[in-house]
Amino acid sequence: MLLRELLKPHRHWLHLSWSAGVGAGLATIALAGIIAWIVHQAVFEPGTAAAWLWLGLAFIAVITRHGLQALRDWAGQQLAFRVRGDLRERMVATAARIGPVHLAHRGHSGAWASRYQEQVEALGGYYTRYLPALGLALAVPLVLLAAAFTQDWVAGLLLLFSAPLIPVFMALIGMGSQQVHEAQQDRQNRLAGHFLDRIRNLDLLRRSLALDAAADEVAETAQDYRRLSMRVLRVAFLSSAVMEFFSAVAIGLVAIYVGFALLGFLDFGPAGQMTLFSGLFVLLLAPEYFQPLRQFAQSYHDRAGAVAAAEALAPLLLEPSLPKTEPEPLPAGAAPLLLRLDRVSLRYDPDGPPALDDLSLNVAPGEDVAIVGPSGSGKSTLLALCAGFISPDSGTLGLAEPARHFAWMGQRAHLFHGSLRDNLALGTPPGTSDRELIAALSAAGLPVDDPTLPKGLDTPIGEGNRGLSGGQAQRVALARALLSNSRLWLLDEPTSALDPDTEDDLLSRVLEHARQRGVTILLATHHAAVYGRMRRVVHLDQGRLREDGDV
Amino acid sequence: MSDWGFLRQVFRGSRVWTGSAYLLLALTWAAGIALLALSGWFITASALAGAGLLLGLELFTPSAGIRAAALLRTLARYGERVIGHEAVLRVLASLRARSFASISRLPIASQRQLRSGDLQHRLTADIDTLDGVPLRITGPVVAAALAVLAATVLAYWLAPWPAAVLILATAILTLAASLLAARLGQARGRALVERRSRQRVALLDYFGGLADLIAYGRADAQRMLLDELDREQARGVLLQERVALFTDQAVQGLVAMTTLAMLALALHWHAADAIDAPVAVLLTLMTLGLNEALSTLPGAFWRTGESLQAAARLRDLGVDPGGRAAVATAERSPIEGGLRDEPTFRARNLAIGFGGEHPLVTGLDFSLQPGQPLVIHGRSGLGKSTLLETLAGERPPLGGMVALAGREVGAWPELRLYRWIGYLPQETLLLDTSIAGNLRLGRPELTDQALWTALETVDLAQALRREGLGLDYMVGEMGRRLSGGQARRLALAWLILRDTPIILLDEPFSGLDRATERRVLARLAPWLATRRAVIVTHAPERLPADWPRHAIQPATIAPACHGHMQHQET
């Protein structure tokens, strides 16, 4: 289980927390003893001057107790701090290891980001509260119980028997409320999400002239939600009532037993030896005896939240089933190749059809190759393989040295938060001038004085609704490729969001640029207008390759 | 009105419930204190009586009192939980209803900010934060005040005045420490929130742009940046948690010290024969018992910051805290007559775009004729969708005007506007309810037969029947239980059932395969023949060739098109 696994390297913080908690329990015993002793002395042997000394000791006990309790909580926080840090570093590292293709299979970037932030945060309570409380709910009552037994075993038994009843009843009630909860969970979730859904659809409701009706519906649903939730809560709250009942009754019973023993009404067992000191001591211990149980009960929902979060996080941390293999270097010989795929096969799903099936392809420097096929034929997979984002299950990928620095354009171009300049600078060597950036932009069909770029190169991207359209984003990504000194370009449907005229225009410029500089292009597309411009076309169908010959 | 005033208004409606919950919480604590103090008194008195130092100790009252306190504590705790949550959920219900009603009355420009998912989530989170105010903030504060007051009165009655002063002073010190810690925490909290959104941006860039980062050799740098940002953020969180933890222990330690001081005082008074021994023990244990109430204060004040921020944001959104729920319905009261008439629709020298920026398109002139849908096409990013939004009256034009029945489109009251204009935007909007619920939106009177007919037109009826799905099929959040093409067609069916004389369609067939698109178009054409329509598309060649076309150009007009449109006006 992920939660336990994460704990392992930092277990000592938990041990520190537990030790501090037990230490605080011992200080509590001392404090109760000292107070009982001071009272006993004052009542039966008044005038003893040592009272101030005992008060001084009590003062030290208080300081010790709260110091240790602070240490207990602090250690729990340190534990959570370290576990969360580990986990986040692991998420980021795993993402890099599995590569962008497998990453996307496990959820979109927003899901990753909110898991990184919120779900990891939700683990905190498990380590700061639940785990420390779990150990202390067992240890501290036992220590206090032992102290009570030294004074009077009947009072000790009273406490001993009341405590185990609490978890039993709470478990019974917990099961009951779980049943009620499960029976209504679907409805409850829908009612809870109703408000957000209607806010999302404000435009639709306005256009339907249904805003007022929706407002009534929101009010009604909120009331339904209340009624439904209360049905569950009324059962669930019985558990805290049980907790209170047993602890209050136990304290009351101890008090009445001690009182009657002191009065001499009871003549069995140790009742005859009861003193004010021992009676008061046991009474002061009684509420402290239940305190760790109460804290444990309160931290129980931390565990539930953490378990749910861990379930969402665990799939993100899985390593790929086959280890990633590094591409083999290709020798620079007489007729050098830039890229060689040798009998490559790959499946995403071990039981599914192969994404690439026994595929071989040689690409020489300066070639431009169109990879053509219907959607789902493996075009993107082939490109990702050449980029090294995924490794083949069998067969080898060879890359010559220049191919290790490549320009990439995915199906949906990703633009980074920042200015247009920041986005272009991603692929440029340091010291590239604005003039070069602007030139690359207009070569990519996005002149810098375009009305949608009000601040030119300083136009912010990715803030609010001021993002660029899909086609503009593709052009920025193309400009990025133009600016890079990469000798291999891997382009996945680079013009899918553009209209035919723009597409044609842009392709001419890209190919011209590539031929001038000897850039090798691998381009996935299913548009005849696009692959018609390429000198070499290979067809992909269900992961198998068929060559057209030179065009 | 201050943020606190706003909160007070919000909770006014459920005052009886919250008040009862506060009283029950105070009672729970009081019963706990009574249980401990009475037990101490009883034990000490018994010890004295057993030693023959106290005569005539009456046993029934104290032991009955102890039993009553134990029982009362249990019942009060259960009642406090149940009634407290009843109060919270009532507040939540009224707050949701009010927020929605207020937001629905905002001008469109203000509503538009709620299109961002982050803001929507923040709104719901803010409301959830506020609903916790009675249980987690005011409840503990009010109940602690009541418990302290009761203890002070009792101490004043049983012992010389310094006992009461000691209790009061402790309560005030606790209050001061809690407020101070909360202030410290809030200042840090704001910085944390800010850093958190910076972190989120970096995360989205890493996870979303990993391919590009690897390609251009920046992945490791971004990864280090993330780890650095997280360490910084986590240290901030840790520091904040530490302030909370030390305040908690400081307050508990303070109450323990006060108990010792009370013990010393009580024993001193006992030695001076001012009070007897059982009362001395009672005073001590009563002070000890206050710990339960006072130790909740740091947490309560710690949370005020986030609640006030939530209240401030809701106030900024224009949420009405109460009292005026019925006002705006008058503004939307029906306008009689004229619903079946055929309003004219034309654009005159129209310029569109975002305020404060270069216009996207200028000098647009056209007039719509029934049965001649105007096809607007052009390459992506030129502002086709913005144009349609402007035509629908949802975005003010940068110049010129859109005239609906001779009057600026944005000047019509909503009720009239949306009975004339049916607007299907690019983004498919569907409610998380049944197919019927989506289709009957704003037209609850429609029969099942009418719904099936509309579904027939968009070629969805057969598919639904084949899969055995009826009108009560739940489409899921944002229509996720339908395919993209099915969702689009369901939205089209909604538009058909709106039955408006003017139709504005933004890429109506996106997500549909060619065959389905042709079928839907064939069935839609006769329906469009009686209406004035604008259709925005990137693939005009798929629409009937006899429909007039307008190629959109950046910030200029195409003269040929201009003439064409003028011609139509005749």
Interface residues (C-beta under 8 A of the other chain):
Chain A: L31 I35 I38 V39 A42 V43 F44 P46 G47 A51 L55 A58 F59 V62 I63 R65 H66 G67 Q69 A70 D73 W74 Q77 Q78 F81 R84 G85 R88 E89 V92 A93 A95 A96 G99 P100 L103 H108 S109 G110 W112 A113 Y116 Q117 T128 R190 G193 H194 F195 L196 D197 R198 I199 R200 N201 L202 D203 L204 L205 R206 R207 S208 L209 A210 L211 D212 A213 A214 A215 V218 A219 A222 Q223 Y225 R226 S229 M230 L233 R234 F237 L238 S240 A241 E244 F245 A248 V249 I251 G252 V254 A255 I256 V258 G259 F260 L262 L263 G264 T275 L276 G279 L280 L283 P287 A384 A387 G388 F389 H405 F406 A407 W408 G410 H414 F416 H417 L426 G427 D450 P451 T452 P454 G462 G464 N465 L468 S469 G470 G471 Q472 A477 R480 S484 S486 L490 A497 L498 D499 D501 T502
Chain B: T28 A31 G32 L35 L36 L38 S39 G40 F42 I43 T44 A45 S46 A47 L48 A49 G50 A51 L57 L59 P62 S63 I66 R67 A69 A70 L71 R73 T74 L75 R77 Y78 R81 V82 H85 E86 L89 R90 L92 A93 S94 R96 A97 S99 F100 A101 I103 S104 I108 Q111 L114 R115 S116 Q120 H121 L123 T124 I127 R196 Q199 R200 V201 A202 L203 L204 D205 Y206 F207 G208 G209 L210 A211 D212 L213 I214 A215 Y216 G217 R218 A219 R223 L226 D227 D230 R231 A234 V237 L238 E241 R242 L245 F246 D248 Q249 A250 Q252 G253 A256 M257 T259 L260 L263 A264 L267 H270 A271 A277 A280 V281 T284 T329 R332 G353 E357 H358 P359 L360 G378 R379 S380 G381 E394 E414 L415 Y418 R419 G422 Y423 P425 L429 L430 L431 D432 L441 G442 R443 P444 E477 M478 W494 R498 H538 P554 A555
